[in-house]
Amino acid sequence: MTRYDDLIAALRDSAYPDRPVPAAFEAYLDKVCTRAYAVTDGDVEALKTAGHSEDEIFEQTVSAAAAAGLLRLEAGLKALGLETRR
């Protein structure tokens, strides 16, 4: 347990990282989670061209990035012998 557990739980709840992923977003969100530095305007434009709104793209992006960050945080805390409360 860490002193940040309540904040981490609030982030997890508000970012809704477990939201369903539309099939059209799978490759894009994988890139966001594993290689965010490689995301380009073209990736976003491709989703817009496929009919997805900027709001939808933003929400999916934030959820995926938050989920990836939380996984990394939990791995780091576990390596230190600490765990967050879920």
VMD Tcl script that draws the C-alpha trace (Angstrom):
set ca {
  {0.00 0.00 0.00}
  {1.29 3.46 -0.87}
  {0.25 6.94 0.12}
  {-0.94 7.50 -3.46}
  {-3.45 4.65 -3.56}
  {-6.48 6.94 -3.48}
  {-5.10 9.09 -6.31}
  {-4.20 6.04 -8.39}
  {-7.69 4.62 -7.87}
  {-9.23 7.94 -8.90}
  {-7.13 7.98 -12.08}
  {-8.08 4.40 -12.86}
  {-11.78 5.18 -12.39}
  {-11.85 8.49 -14.26}
  {-9.71 7.38 -17.22}
  {-11.83 4.26 -17.67}
  {-8.87 2.23 -18.97}
  {-10.94 -0.95 -19.36}
  {-13.34 0.59 -21.87}
  {-14.22 -1.55 -24.91}
  {-11.93 -0.96 -27.88}
  {-13.49 -0.68 -31.33}
  {-11.70 -2.93 -33.84}
  {-10.60 0.08 -35.90}
  {-8.64 1.38 -32.89}
  {-6.73 -1.79 -31.99}
  {-3.49 -1.11 -33.92}
  {-3.54 2.58 -33.01}
  {-4.05 1.93 -29.30}
  {-1.37 -0.75 -29.30}
  {0.98 1.91 -30.66}
  {-0.15 4.38 -27.98}
  {0.54 1.80 -25.25}
  {3.84 0.44 -26.50}
  {5.40 3.12 -28.73}
  {3.68 6.43 -28.00}
  {6.66 8.28 -29.47}
  {5.76 6.79 -32.86}
  {2.16 8.05 -33.01}
  {1.78 10.50 -35.88}
  {-0.82 12.93 -37.16}
  {-1.38 10.40 -39.94}
  {-2.49 7.78 -37.42}
  {-5.11 10.17 -36.06}
  {-6.16 11.29 -39.53}
  {-6.71 7.66 -40.56}
  {-9.15 7.23 -37.67}
  {-10.93 10.47 -38.58}
  {-11.18 9.35 -42.21}
  {-12.71 6.08 -40.97}
  {-15.48 8.16 -39.37}
  {-14.32 8.52 -35.77}
  {-14.70 11.88 -34.04}
  {-11.85 13.78 -32.43}
  {-13.57 13.31 -29.06}
  {-13.73 9.54 -29.51}
  {-10.08 9.40 -30.58}
  {-9.04 11.54 -27.63}
  {-11.01 9.46 -25.11}
  {-9.63 6.18 -26.44}
  {-6.09 7.61 -26.47}
  {-6.26 8.88 -22.89}
  {-7.75 5.61 -21.65}
  {-5.05 3.54 -23.33}
  {-2.24 5.82 -22.16}
  {-3.57 5.82 -18.59}
  {-3.87 2.03 -18.60}
  {-0.30 1.66 -19.89}
  {0.98 4.09 -17.28}
  {-0.85 2.30 -14.49}
  {0.60 -1.05 -15.58}
  {4.10 0.42 -15.53}
  {3.50 2.02 -12.14}
  {2.25 -1.25 -10.68}
  {5.25 -3.13 -12.10}
  {7.62 -0.58 -10.58}
  {5.92 -0.69 -7.20}
  {5.94 -4.48 -7.26}
  {9.68 -4.44 -8.00}
  {10.09 -2.29 -4.87}
  {7.99 -4.70 -2.82}
  {5.03 -2.31 -2.71}
  {1.60 -2.82 -4.17}
  {-1.31 -0.55 -4.87}
  {-4.77 -1.23 -3.66}
  {-7.27 -1.94 -6.44}
}
mol new
graphics top color blue
foreach p $ca { graphics top sphere $p radius 0.5 }
foreach p [lrange $ca 0 end-1] q [lrange $ca 1 end] { graphics top cylinder $p $q radius 0.2 }
display resetview
